[in-house]
Amino acid sequence: MRRGCISLGTIKCDDCKRSIPYPERYLLTEDKDGVSVHLCSGCCLDKGLAKFASKKDGSEVEFIID
């Protein structure tokens, strides 16, 4: 399961080990065994799990939740 979340400042990316500051978005993925992985928006863009989407007020990072 994948969930797009907002950091409270206490989350670290499991890929690049960077601290994700408040209010940056991150992706939380859980596999069938219950193992959780936190990925920052930069790592999600690199892995193809997110893309830039243009909105009326500007571009935003949009997570791909399947």
N, C-alpha and C positions, 0 to 999 in steps of 0.2 A: 504494500500500500504506500502511496506517495501523498504527502501533505505539504502544502506551501504554508510556512509559518513566519511570524515576526519575532525577531530575537529580543529578549529582555536584557541582553548584554552579558549573559552568563554562558553562552553557547560557543563552542569551538568547532570549526570545520574538521571533519575526520579525514579529509583528503590533504589539504594544504596546512592544517594545524593552526590556521589564522583565527583569532578571536572575532566573532561576529558581533559588532556593536549594535546597540539599540538605535534606531528601529529598522535595521536592515533585514531584508527577507532572506530566508533560507529554506532548503528543501529537506524534509524528514522522510526517509524511506525505511520501511520495515519489511523484512522478508518473512517467510512462513514460520521460521524458527523463533521469531520475536526479536531478532537482532536489528537495532536501530542504527542508521547512519545519517549524520547531519552534514549537509553540503552547502557551502556558501554560494551566492549567485554567480561568482566568477568561475568556480569549479563546475557548476551546472551548465554554464555557457560553453565551457571547454568540452564537456562530455556530451553535449547535445540534448541535455535535459531541460534547457530553457532557451528562449529566443527573445529578441527585441520585437516589441509590438508597438505600432504607432497608434496613439490615442489622440483625441481631439486636443488635449492640453499638452502633448509631448510624448516622447517615447518612454516606454517602461519595459522592464524585464518581465516576461510572462513565462511561468513554469509550465512544463508539459506534464500533466497528470493523466496517466493512463490506467 
